[in-house]
Amino acid sequence: MATGKSRRLLRIFGDDGKTVIIPMDHGVTSGPIQGLVDMQSTVDKLVAGGADAVVLHKGVAKNVDTKRLGLIIHVSASTKIGPDANWKVKVCGVEEAIRLGCDAVSIHVNLGADQEHEMLAELGKLADECDAWGVPLLAMMYPRGTKVGNEHDPQLVAHAARVGAELGADVIKTNYTGDPESFRKVVEGCPVPVIIAGGPKVDSTRSLLEMVYNAVKAGCAGVSIGRNVFQHENPAAITKALVGIVHKGLNVEEAIALLNKPDSP
């Protein structure tokens, strides 16, 4: 089944081993926020911008045409109004995700949360399940919880990334540490590809593109950015700019010029 994993990964990463993923699983955590009301319209814009894949929960995946995009089914969840938003519980299995046509599944684990041990147990079980079915596993690994002071601390981020790889994930999504030098150590300490999260909504498009450019320069394999794409005034254009940096090697100024071109989607 290793061939199944490699074939599915190619649909997400392509020949250059890089990827632009747009997570759109926020509806469980936060409800129908801006950008996630008309899911099909947003997906169509991501396709126009050249994204590689989207992350969806199973219910939305049943009702949205993802077209040529790779489909990653998110299998864990919590809501911001629950007793502990940092405790992610499993809500979908690999077999169910396969029936939906997934190319990969993803799980969210918060290191430092009160229920860290339960999330780690689920990660280990899910990795075995993914190996059995030949499905890639993306682990969203964050230092987050009562014991964590700074979620972007390089040592904590490196630890979180390494835990995901140690327990069987094929790809790690985690926080950017703020500079290429420290993030390079995160990448070097993780034996599987690392991609960065977008984090909270940024103040400017330039700051977003600078973060992505520096992360790629540090060796990351791409991005998984949600709110800063689907809540952007032009989701197709910002996606195209991200693709330019990740896949085409554009610098920040070139990406901004591409973003501002009149013929941008």
KADAJO-V116865 format. One record per residue. RES is the residue in one small letter. PHI is phi as a letter, one per 30 degrees, with the letter a starting at -180 (none if undefined). BURIAL is 1 if it has 16 or more other C-alpha atoms within 10 Angstrom, else 0. Layout:
BEGIN
RES/PHI/BURIAL
RES/PHI/BURIAL
END
This chain:
BEGIN
m/none/0
a/d/0
t/d/0
g/d/0
k/d/1
s/d/0
r/d/0
r/d/1
l/d/1
l/d/1
r/d/1
i/c/1
f/c/1
g/i/0
d/d/0
d/d/0
g/i/0
k/c/1
t/a/1
v/b/1
i/c/1
i/c/1
p/d/1
m/b/1
d/c/1
h/d/1
g/d/1
v/d/0
t/d/0
s/b/0
g/i/0
p/d/0
i/d/0
q/e/0
g/j/1
l/c/1
v/d/0
d/c/0
m/d/1
q/d/0
s/d/0
t/d/1
v/e/1
d/e/1
k/d/1
l/d/1
v/d/1
a/d/1
g/d/1
g/j/1
a/d/1
d/c/1
a/a/1
v/b/1
v/c/1
l/b/1
h/d/1
k/d/1
g/d/0
v/d/0
a/d/1
k/d/0
n/b/0
v/b/0
d/d/0
t/d/1
k/h/0
r/d/0
l/d/1
g/d/1
l/c/1
i/c/1
i/c/1
h/d/1
v/c/1
s/b/1
a/a/1
s/a/1
t/c/1
k/d/0
i/c/0
g/d/0
p/d/0
d/a/0
a/d/0
n/d/1
w/c/1
k/c/1
v/c/1
k/d/1
v/b/0
c/a/1
g/c/1
v/d/1
e/d/0
e/d/0
a/d/1
i/d/1
r/d/0
l/d/1
g/i/0
c/d/1
d/c/1
a/a/1
v/b/1
s/b/1
i/b/1
h/c/1
v/b/1
n/c/1
l/d/1
g/j/1
a/d/1
d/d/1
q/c/1
e/e/1
h/d/0
e/d/0
m/d/1
l/d/1
a/d/0
e/d/1
l/d/1
g/d/0
k/d/0
l/d/1
a/d/1
d/d/0
e/d/1
c/d/1
d/d/1
a/d/0
w/c/0
g/i/1
v/c/1
p/d/1
l/c/1
l/c/1
a/c/1
m/d/1
m/c/1
y/b/1
p/d/1
r/a/1
g/l/1
t/d/0
k/c/0
v/c/0
g/d/0
n/b/0
e/d/1
h/c/1
d/e/1
p/e/1
q/d/1
l/d/1
v/d/1
a/d/1
h/d/1
a/d/1
a/d/1
r/d/1
v/d/1
g/e/1
a/d/1
e/d/0
l/c/1
g/j/1
a/d/1
d/c/1
v/b/1
i/c/1
k/c/1
t/a/1
n/d/1
y/d/1
t/d/1
g/j/0
d/a/0
p/d/1
e/d/0
s/d/1
f/d/1
r/e/1
k/d/1
v/d/1
v/d/1
e/d/1
g/d/0
c/b/1
p/d/1
v/b/1
p/e/1
v/c/1
i/b/1
i/c/1
a/d/1
g/d/1
g/i/0
p/d/0
k/e/0
v/d/0
d/d/0
s/b/0
t/d/1
r/e/0
s/d/0
l/d/1
l/d/1
e/d/1
m/d/1
v/d/1
y/e/1
n/d/1
a/d/1
v/d/1
k/d/1
a/d/1
g/j/1
c/d/1
a/c/1
g/k/1
v/b/1
s/b/1
i/c/1
g/c/1
r/e/1
n/d/1
v/c/1
f/d/1
q/c/0
h/d/1
e/d/0
n/b/1
p/e/1
a/d/1
a/d/1
i/d/1
t/d/1
k/d/1
a/d/1
l/d/1
v/d/1
g/d/1
i/d/1
v/d/1
h/c/1
k/c/0
g/i/0
l/d/1
n/d/1
v/d/1
e/d/0
e/d/0
a/d/1
i/d/1
a/d/0
l/d/1
l/d/1
n/c/0
k/d/0
p/e/0
d/c/0
s/d/1
p/d/1
END
